[in-house]
């Protein structure tokens, strides 16, 4: 059953198993109570940076909190799409699910990097370690995704195809009378 799984697929599934529940809970706590959710441990560095360095007022802080929650939910959605596409064997073998994983990794890395920088500016060491760990997990998966190529289609299937299904050369146009 697991003969056709690539290491990037397993790595992406393990990342999704972490990021979907954790970032969903963080995002929903921000959605329910924006200021309280923003000042919880996973987002406290962003909240302190917004209030101390950018000197945002109440409604602006709420809007920034909702924007952070929207970004986290976007990453969760792309990880969920990746898991759904991973369940289809033909898509998994051909690497068709890698686009959803790549988008989730890119947006998640951007959020984690920005949060890590904000945590270092405000001196919040626990949040800095959390965001640095998340960023390293996302970047490690991105490296595996870039280096590992999907399985190429076999040439034997192309040769065994009947003449009407073979790919056309550059000089042949596919018209109705050519069939």
TAPEJO-V532429 format. One record per residue. N is the residue number from 1. RES is the residue in one letter. PHI is phi in radians with two decimals (none if undefined). PSI is psi in degrees with one decimal (NA if undefined). BURIAL is # if it has 9 or more other ideal C-beta (glycine too) atoms within 8 Angstrom, else .. Layout:
<<N,RES,PHI,PSI,BURIAL> <N,RES,PHI,PSI,BURIAL>>
This chain:
<<1,X,none,-39.8,.> <2,X,-1.72,22.2,.> <3,X,-1.28,-30.3,.> <4,X,-1.77,16.4,.> <5,X,-1.52,130.9,.> <6,X,-1.55,160.5,#> <7,X,-1.17,-31.3,.> <8,X,-1.15,-34.2,#> <9,X,-1.18,-43.9,#> <10,X,-1.16,-42.1,#> <11,X,-1.08,-44.3,#> <12,X,-1.13,-37.3,#> <13,X,-1.17,-38.7,#> <14,X,-1.18,-38.9,.> <15,X,-1.11,-42.9,#> <16,X,-1.10,-36.2,#> <17,X,-1.13,-26.4,.> <18,X,-1.52,-50.8,#> <19,X,-1.29,-32.6,#> <20,X,-1.10,-53.9,#> <21,X,-1.24,-39.4,.> <22,X,-1.20,-50.5,#> <23,X,-1.28,-24.5,#> <24,X,-1.17,-45.1,#> <25,X,-1.11,-40.6,.> <26,X,-1.12,-45.0,#> <27,X,-1.15,-42.1,#> <28,X,-1.23,-30.8,#> <29,X,-1.19,-32.7,#> <30,X,-1.25,-37.7,#> <31,X,-1.16,-41.8,#> <32,X,-1.20,-48.1,.> <33,X,-2.39,94.2,.> <34,X,-1.02,-46.6,#> <35,X,-1.28,-44.6,#> <36,X,-1.12,-42.6,.> <37,X,-1.14,-33.5,#> <38,X,-1.25,-30.5,#> <39,X,-1.59,10.6,.> <40,X,-1.37,166.3,#> <41,X,-0.92,-44.8,.> <42,X,-1.19,-22.3,.> <43,X,-2.10,9.0,#> <44,X,-1.13,-32.1,#> <45,X,-1.15,-39.6,#> <46,X,-1.14,-42.0,#> <47,X,-1.12,-44.6,#> <48,X,-1.15,-38.6,#> <49,X,-1.14,-42.8,#> <50,X,-1.13,-40.8,#> <51,X,-1.37,-38.2,#> <52,X,-1.46,-50.2,.> <53,X,-1.56,-37.6,.> <54,X,-1.69,-10.6,.> <55,X,0.87,53.0,.> <56,X,-1.39,144.5,.> <57,X,-1.43,-176.1,.> <58,X,-1.05,-55.0,.> <59,X,-1.19,-34.3,.> <60,X,-1.16,-35.7,#> <61,X,-1.17,-39.4,#> <62,X,-1.11,-43.0,#> <63,X,-1.12,-41.1,.> <64,X,-1.14,-37.6,#> <65,X,-1.13,-42.6,#> <66,X,-1.16,-35.2,#> <67,X,-1.15,-40.0,.> <68,X,-1.12,-41.9,#> <69,X,-1.13,-38.9,#> <70,X,-1.12,-41.6,#> <71,X,-1.10,-42.6,#> <72,X,-1.16,-39.5,#> <73,X,-1.20,-29.9,#> <74,X,-1.14,-42.9,#> <75,X,-1.10,-42.5,#> <76,X,-1.07,-41.6,#> <77,X,-1.12,-42.0,.> <78,X,-1.21,-33.9,#> <79,X,-1.15,-38.4,#> <80,X,-1.16,-40.5,#> <81,X,-1.09,-40.3,#> <82,X,-1.06,-44.1,#> <83,X,-1.14,-37.5,#> <84,X,-1.14,-45.0,.> <85,X,-1.18,-27.1,#> <86,X,-1.22,-24.1,#> <87,X,-1.31,-15.9,.> <88,X,-1.57,114.9,#> <89,X,-1.05,-41.6,.> <90,X,-1.14,-38.2,.> <91,X,-1.21,-39.4,#> <92,X,-1.14,-43.6,#> <93,X,-1.15,-38.8,#> <94,X,-1.46,-5.8,#> <95,X,1.39,22.5,#> <96,X,-1.23,-19.6,#> <97,X,-1.54,-4.5,#> <98,X,-1.19,-24.8,#> <99,X,-1.17,-45.3,.> <100,X,-1.11,-39.9,#> <101,X,-1.14,-41.0,#> <102,X,-1.09,-40.9,#> <103,X,-1.17,-42.5,#> <104,X,-1.09,-40.2,#> <105,X,-1.17,-39.8,#> <106,X,-1.16,-49.7,#> <107,X,-1.18,-41.3,#> <108,X,-1.12,-39.4,#> <109,X,-1.14,-39.3,#> <110,X,-1.11,-44.5,.> <111,X,-1.15,-44.4,#> <112,X,-1.16,-39.1,#> <113,X,-1.15,-45.1,#> <114,X,-1.10,-41.1,#> <115,X,-1.16,-35.9,#> <116,X,-1.16,-42.6,#> <117,X,-1.12,-42.4,.> <118,X,-1.13,-38.4,#> <119,X,-1.15,-36.1,#> <120,X,-1.25,-31.7,.> <121,X,-1.22,-35.2,.> <122,X,-1.64,-6.6,#> <123,X,1.40,25.0,.> <124,X,-1.59,96.6,#> <125,X,-1.27,-36.1,.> <126,X,-1.15,-42.4,.> <127,X,-1.19,-35.0,#> <128,X,-1.09,-44.0,#> <129,X,-1.13,-40.5,.> <130,X,-1.08,-50.0,#> <131,X,-1.24,-32.9,#> <132,X,-1.18,-38.8,#> <133,X,-1.13,-45.1,.> <134,X,-1.09,-40.7,#> <135,X,-1.13,-41.9,#> <136,X,-1.15,-36.7,.> <137,X,-1.12,-44.1,#> <138,X,-1.17,-42.0,#> <139,X,-1.21,-35.7,#> <140,X,-1.09,-41.4,#> <141,X,-1.16,-35.3,#> <142,X,-1.15,-38.2,#> <143,X,-1.12,-44.5,.> <144,X,-1.10,-39.9,#> <145,X,-1.13,-38.9,#> <146,X,-1.28,-41.2,.> <147,X,-1.32,-41.0,.> <148,X,-1.42,123.6,#> <149,X,-1.66,146.8,.> <150,X,-1.21,161.0,#> <151,X,-1.12,128.6,.> <152,X,-1.36,149.7,.> <153,X,-1.21,142.3,.> <154,X,-1.33,144.4,.> <155,X,-1.34,-21.8,.> <156,X,-1.13,-35.3,.> <157,X,-1.19,-32.7,.> <158,X,-1.22,-40.2,#> <159,X,-1.25,-35.7,.> <160,X,-1.36,-6.0,.> <161,X,-1.22,146.3,.> <162,X,-1.10,161.0,.> <163,X,-1.04,-31.4,.> <164,X,-1.35,-12.0,.> <165,X,-1.86,-2.9,.> <166,X,-1.22,148.9,.> <167,X,-1.15,143.5,.> <168,X,-1.39,148.8,.> <169,X,-1.31,173.0,.> <170,X,-1.18,-26.0,.> <171,X,-1.51,-10.9,.> <172,X,-1.78,132.7,.> <173,X,-1.71,145.7,.> <174,X,-1.61,99.6,.> <175,X,-2.02,166.0,.> <176,X,-1.10,-36.0,.> <177,X,-1.39,-6.2,.> <178,X,-1.48,-8.4,.> <179,X,-1.42,NA,.>>
